Structure formats: structure tokens, C-alpha cells
Amino acid sequence: MTPTTINPAQRGYGITYHLHATNYCPGCGHAHWYIGRATAECAFCNTVLPLGTTESRDRNYVLAS
């Protein structure tokens, strides 16, 4: 098996959920979401999208060292 090179520019359009923006579901068009740690789930049709940002929702969050 030969190794293949992955080019992100050739992956195509990637739909993600963006915090602090109005996000419409690609499955049903509604804008009501359940937000988790890594994904957002549409409350109407259960479509799941990955979160598009890595920013913490709690700005006062501090990692314990």
C-alpha cells in the first residue's frame, strides 16, 4: 500500500457550527441547537455538526497545572 497525501483544499465544503453566530441546520433549516463540547445537534432533526471554533465558551476557564 502506498501512502497518500491528504490535501485539505481538496476535501470540499465542510459545514461546521460557529459559536456567536446564527447557524441554520443544513438538514431542516431550523436554528435551534443543543451545544456540546465538540459537536452541536439540531433540536428538530438531530443533524450533528462539529464545532467550528476551539475557543472556550467560558472565558474564565483556567487549566489546573
N, C-alpha and C positions, 0 to 999 in steps of 0.2 A: 504494500500500500504506500503510495506516495503522499507526502504531507501537502496539504493545500493551504494557500494563503488566504486569510479572511480579510476582505476589504469592506469596512463599514459603509463606504459610499455606495456600494453596490447592493446593500441589503434591502433597499427600498424604503418606503414610508413607514415610520414607526410611531404608532399612536401611544401617547403617554398622558397621564393625569398631571396637571400642573397646579401646584398649590397657589392660592391667592389669585385665581383666575376662574372665569365661568367655563366649566367643562361640560360639553354635551356628549351624551353617550353615542358612540358610533352604531350601536345596535338598535336603539329605540328613539333616540333624540331627546330624552329627558335629561335633567341636570341635577338629580338628587343622588348623592353618593355616600357610601359608607367608607370611611378612610381608615386604613390600617397602617402598619409600619412600613410595608413595602408595596402594597397594592391599594387600589380603590375599586370598590364594587358598586355597580349601578343598583339602586334600590328597586328598580322596576323589572329589569330583565336579567339581572345577575351577570352582566358582562364585567369582566375583570381587566383592569389596566394597571400596568406598573406605574409607580410614582416617577415623575419626570425630573424631580429635583432631589438632591441629597441633603438639602437644608433641614435642620431640625425645626419642628414646629414650635418647640419651646425654646426660646432664645436664652433662657436662664439655665439651661441644662448643662451640667458640668460632669465630665467623666471622672470617676474616682481613680486615683492612682495608687 
